[in-house]
Amino acid sequence: MSKISSLLKFYLSLMALMIILGLLFPVAFKAAFSRPELYLHAKFFHILSVTLVFANAVIGTLWETRGLLSRRADIVRYTYQTVTWMDSVFTAPLIVVSVLSGILMGTNLGGVWSLGWLSIAFVLFLFSGVIWVVLDIPTQH
């Protein structure tokens, strides 16, 4: 297993652990994240991390498109290695930051499941994560 693959699996495991702990220990999880004094900081980091994740997704798509259009195996291979590296070094840690800051803000609004739009957003976020893990990551090796 490559160093990049190990790093990516570490961040994915961290995300899964956070979700499992939140589901198994909701009272303790809520107590840990009920910090109104951190709301503005969480909001800043949430907006920053989500913006950077989106930008990285756009850049990755452009890289992949340009690499595939070249029809050269060496360029396509290098492109996918670079996208995998970007996912491991940038996307995964930024997703962890966005989830932590989002949960912190959601907790201060009454809980992630207390507002309909927030619940839908969280479920869609989890769904996109499953798609990323099941469909995208395996193609990057």
C-alpha positions as CSV (number, residue, x, y, z in Angstrom):
1,M,0.0,0.0,0.0
2,S,1.4,3.4,-1.0
3,K,2.0,6.2,1.4
4,I,-0.7,8.3,-0.3
5,S,-3.2,5.4,-0.1
6,S,-2.4,5.0,3.6
7,L,-3.0,8.7,4.3
8,L,-6.3,8.7,2.4
9,K,-7.4,5.6,4.4
10,F,-6.4,7.3,7.6
11,Y,-8.6,10.3,6.9
12,L,-11.5,8.2,5.7
13,S,-11.2,6.1,8.9
14,L,-11.2,9.3,11.0
15,M,-14.4,10.5,9.3
16,A,-16.1,7.1,9.8
17,L,-15.0,7.1,13.5
18,M,-16.4,10.7,14.0
19,I,-19.8,9.6,12.5
20,I,-19.9,6.4,14.5
21,L,-19.1,8.2,17.8
22,G,-21.7,10.8,17.1
23,L,-24.3,8.2,16.5
24,L,-23.3,6.0,19.5
25,F,-22.8,8.8,22.0
26,P,-25.1,11.7,20.9
27,V,-25.2,13.3,24.4
28,A,-21.4,13.4,24.9
29,F,-20.9,14.4,21.3
30,K,-23.4,17.3,21.6
31,A,-21.7,18.4,24.9
32,A,-18.3,18.4,23.3
33,F,-19.5,20.5,20.4
34,S,-21.9,22.9,22.2
35,R,-19.5,25.8,22.2
36,P,-21.3,29.0,21.1
37,E,-18.0,31.0,21.6
38,L,-16.5,29.1,18.7
39,Y,-19.4,29.6,16.2
40,L,-17.7,32.4,14.2
41,H,-14.4,30.5,14.0
42,A,-16.2,27.3,12.9
43,K,-18.1,29.3,10.3
44,F,-14.9,30.7,8.9
45,F,-13.2,27.3,8.7
46,H,-16.3,25.7,7.3
47,I,-16.6,28.2,4.5
48,L,-12.9,28.1,3.8
49,S,-12.6,24.3,3.8
50,V,-15.8,23.8,1.7
51,T,-14.6,26.4,-0.8
52,L,-11.2,24.7,-1.1
53,V,-12.7,21.2,-1.5
54,F,-14.9,22.5,-4.3
55,A,-12.0,24.3,-6.0
56,N,-9.9,21.1,-5.7
57,A,-12.7,19.0,-7.2
58,V,-12.9,21.5,-10.2
59,I,-9.1,21.5,-10.6
60,G,-9.0,17.6,-10.4
61,T,-11.7,17.4,-13.0
62,L,-9.8,19.7,-15.3
63,W,-6.6,17.8,-14.8
64,E,-8.4,14.5,-15.6
65,T,-10.1,15.9,-18.7
66,R,-6.9,17.3,-20.1
67,G,-5.0,14.1,-19.3
68,L,-7.5,11.9,-21.0
69,L,-7.7,14.2,-24.1
70,S,-4.0,13.7,-24.6
71,R,-4.5,10.0,-25.2
72,R,-1.0,9.3,-23.9
73,A,-0.8,6.6,-21.2
74,D,2.1,8.3,-19.4
75,I,0.2,11.6,-19.1
76,V,-3.0,9.8,-18.0
77,R,-1.1,7.8,-15.4
78,Y,0.6,11.0,-14.1
79,T,-2.7,12.8,-14.0
80,Y,-4.4,10.2,-11.9
81,Q,-1.4,10.0,-9.6
82,T,-1.6,13.7,-9.1
83,V,-5.3,13.7,-8.5
84,T,-4.9,10.9,-5.9
85,W,-2.2,12.9,-4.2
86,M,-4.4,16.0,-4.1
87,D,-7.3,13.9,-2.7
88,S,-5.0,12.5,0.1
89,V,-3.1,15.7,0.9
90,F,-5.8,18.4,0.4
91,T,-9.4,17.0,0.0
92,A,-9.5,14.4,2.8
93,P,-8.1,16.8,5.6
94,L,-10.4,19.6,4.3
95,I,-13.4,17.3,4.5
96,V,-12.5,16.5,8.1
97,V,-12.3,20.2,8.9
98,S,-15.6,20.9,7.1
99,V,-17.4,18.1,9.0
100,L,-16.1,19.1,12.4
101,S,-16.9,22.8,11.8
102,G,-20.3,21.9,10.3
103,I,-21.2,19.7,13.3
104,L,-20.0,22.4,15.7
105,M,-22.2,25.0,14.0
106,G,-25.2,22.5,13.7
107,T,-24.9,21.7,17.3
108,N,-25.1,25.3,18.2
109,L,-28.2,25.7,16.1
110,G,-30.0,22.9,18.0
111,G,-28.4,19.8,16.5
112,V,-27.7,18.5,13.1
113,W,-31.0,16.7,12.9
114,S,-33.1,19.6,14.3
115,L,-33.4,21.6,11.1
116,G,-34.8,20.0,7.9
117,W,-32.4,21.6,5.5
118,L,-29.4,20.8,7.7
119,S,-30.5,17.1,8.0
120,I,-30.9,16.9,4.2
121,A,-27.5,18.6,3.7
122,F,-25.8,16.1,6.1
123,V,-27.4,13.1,4.4
124,L,-26.4,14.3,1.0
125,F,-22.9,14.9,2.3
126,L,-22.7,11.4,3.6
127,F,-24.1,10.1,0.3
128,S,-21.5,12.0,-1.7
129,G,-18.8,10.5,0.6
130,V,-20.1,7.0,-0.1
131,I,-20.0,7.7,-3.8
132,W,-16.4,9.0,-3.5
133,V,-15.2,6.0,-1.5
134,V,-17.0,3.4,-3.7
135,L,-16.8,4.8,-7.2
136,D,-13.9,7.3,-7.4
137,I,-11.2,6.2,-5.0
138,P,-10.9,2.6,-6.5
139,T,-10.3,4.0,-10.0
140,Q,-7.3,6.1,-8.8
141,H,-5.0,3.1,-8.3
